[in-house]
Amino acid sequence: MSEQLERVKTLIVGSGPAGYTAAIYAARADLKPVLYTGMEPGGQLTTTTEVDNFPGYPEGIDGPTMMMQLQQQAERFGTEVRIGMITAVDLSDEVGGIHKVTVDDSKIVEAETVIISTGASAKYLNIPSEQRLRGGGVSACAVCDGFFYKGQEVAIVGGGDTAAEEASYLANICKKVTMLIRKDEMRASKAMQHRVNSLENIEVRYNTEVDEVIGDQVVEGLRMVNNQTGEKEEIAITGLFIAIGHKPNTDIFKGQLEMDETGYLITQPKSTKTSKPGVFASGDAQDKIYRQAITAAGTGCMAALDAERYLATVESKETLVS
Ligand code: NDP
């Protein structure tokens, strides 16, 4: 490994709405942020076609354009956006300590503060017909894409709180929602189960899995299979929502930052502070409940403000000591 060292005030990891919003605020506060984009520049929104629920876009905007504009806005105030993947971190335990971040297994950047906005990735079933129709009627976000299926028949896979919440959301918009649950019971909380069961246009199918998504360019139907009897059945649908969980992109922080059992970073209440001083977490990497672009952007702003305050405290201590 080459020993190229560079010191920055604020290093931002990730380029979704959280990362770019943190960058806008950090740059305007003169923290001279350097942002590494990660593997998927622009984050999850670049896989969405139309974003209709981000305030300020009355006609909606497509995900990739929105992310490009956020990047331009961050760069306008002096953020240095770099293509690169953070492959390892060595985070300091000391207030005022320096965090070492390895980029692409080769370069080490030293940072006074680190803002983590690495996001999360939706899990998919990973069957060929589902992968082929992603963006053509297969979606992992009902709140983002449900509107396009107004008055139509759709299906949703999953039995957790997200699936139950999204099924209820879809039931308000769509004519009928078929919910596929692989076990003979729903994992969702009792309250969410009650909500699902109280909605007449949700049909819950237990012990049921996706056999194949039917359609050439767009979803036209679904072949389901009962995993107890092996019996198959086809239904006509135009949208298939996958709600089988998300995986936060936090593996590189394992053993260094506190996280819950599923890998979501734990932040102090009403703050983006992680378990290490000078390290802040924003967006989906620390949020398993809301997971919206606007909430990610909000926590990105909080992380930049927290970093600015932290640096001011550290600098004033250094002044007192010297
Ligand atoms: P969960 O992991 O809780 O649930 C995932 C669901 O998907 C389970 O029913 C699981 O089935 C099913 N599943 C997983 N893999 C497959 C597969 N390959 N094929 C078919 N089904 C599959 O994820 P959620 O996103 O629902 O929730 C994550 C966390 O966030 C939870 O702690 C939840 O409580 C929380 N949350 C809270 C909310 C709230 O409080 N309002 C809202 C949303 C989430 P099985 O049960 O068989 O494993």
Residues whose N, C-alpha, C, O or C-beta is under 5 A from the ligand:
A	BS01	NDP	L125 G158 G159 G160 D161 T162 A163 R182 K183 R187 A243 I244 G245 H246 K288 I289
